[in-house]
Amino acid sequence: MNNRDKMMVKAALLFYKENVNQTEIAKQLGVSRPTVATLLKEAVERGIVKISIQDSEIMNFEQQELLAKKYGLKTVLISSASDSEDEAKQEVGNLCATFVENHLKKINSLGIGWGSTLNKFAEAASYRPFENLSIVPLIGGVDVSNVKNQSNHLAFILSQKYNCDVDYFYAPAIAESLEMKETFDKSQFINNIIRKGKNVDMAITAVGNPIESSSYRKLGYFSKKDIQEMQEKHVVGDILATFFDQNGQAVTTNISQKMIGVTLEDLKNIKEVVVVASGKEKASSIQHLLQQSIIDHLIIDAEIAATL
């Protein structure tokens, strides 16, 4: 090793291992500061020093940018990898709360869907006043057995935390029969809340996979016959009051005809649509939905991101 190589190694050790600045290194080596900069650059080029970015936040940011560009999205947020399903949902909920609260001063109405992941968002929401804001449920839910996941409960919690107005959706997510659905359709009260939902400035909704995992399935809304029909009609996902296929198109089934709330078609006309999801089984559902250019902002866990 010649004297220059020895000097280069010494400079690299001082700079990268001992955090000595370049001016001090120049004094110790008896050379100019530009010479030190040249030695450090050469050490990297020759492989004596190997710099690798291991910061998970940086890698996460690059993945977010990649997915945003791939699918033409305004925002993609990805949570860190988690050991459990509940932790993954909580991290997605935390990201959603931060994202939404950074935008609330710019909007007057916020629409909220339902489900366990959105419940984590409501739990993570801060106590901050947004007095010009109004919270609007996007789907019925008075029949949801797990109250904390239903749209009205989530709307109430958010209105309490944000100190703002709130509306309620006094109808089930799925009517007991077509006759009952027709009755709700004739209700001016229900029509008014759906109209408000269609016109919110920002809608936040989850996406499910009704064949494998969704709030509807977990709550026992589907019979074996219903699941068979969805399989035959190639249903791959659900969002609010709509089932959709691999082309991102709405599919009519016995269950979907009885759903009460904002539909996939309605979402196309909402200014900002935020979709949150956790669980790799939902990745395919989201991917098919992304083909329709409905989603503006996507907040997902690491497993879904890896699949997309």
RANORUR-V518994 format. One line per field, one symbol per residue. ss: DSSP state (2 for helix, 1 for strand, 0 for the rest). phi: phi as a letter, one per 40 degrees, with the letter a starting at -180 (. if undefined). burial: b if it has 24 or more other C-alpha atoms within 12 Angstrom, else e. Layout:
ss=???
phi=???
burial=???
//
This chain:
ss=00222222222222222000022222222000222222222222200000000002222222222222222000111100000022222222222222222002220011110002222222220000000001111010000000222022222222222200110000000100022222222202222222222200011111011000102222000002222222220011111001111000011000022210100222200001111110022222222222000000111102222220
phi=.ccccccccccccccccbfccccccdcccgbccdccdcccccccccgcbbbbcbccccccccccccccccbgccabbbcccbcbccccccccccccccccccbcccbbabcbcahcccccccccdccbcbcccbcbcbacacccccdcccdcccccdcccccfbcabbbcaccbccacccdcccccccccccccccccbccabbacbbbccbaacdcccgcbcccccccccccfcbabafcacbbccgbcbcbdcccbcbicbdccccbcdbbbbbaahcccdcccdcccccfccbbbbbccccdccc
burial=eeeeeebbbbbbebbeeeeeebeebbeebeeeeeebeebbeebeeeeeeeeeeeeeeeebeebbeebbeebebbbbbbbbbeeeeeebbbbbbbbbbebbbeebeebbbbbbbbbbbbbbbbbbbbeeebeebbbbbbbbbbbbeeebbbbbbbbbbbbbbbebbbbbbbbbbbbeeeeebeebbeeeebbbbbbbbbbbbbbbbbbbbbbbbbbbbeeebbeeeebeebeeebbbbbbbbbbbbbebbbbbbbbbbbbbbbbbbbbbebbbbbbbbbbbbbbbbbbbbbebbbbbbbbbbbbbbeeb
//
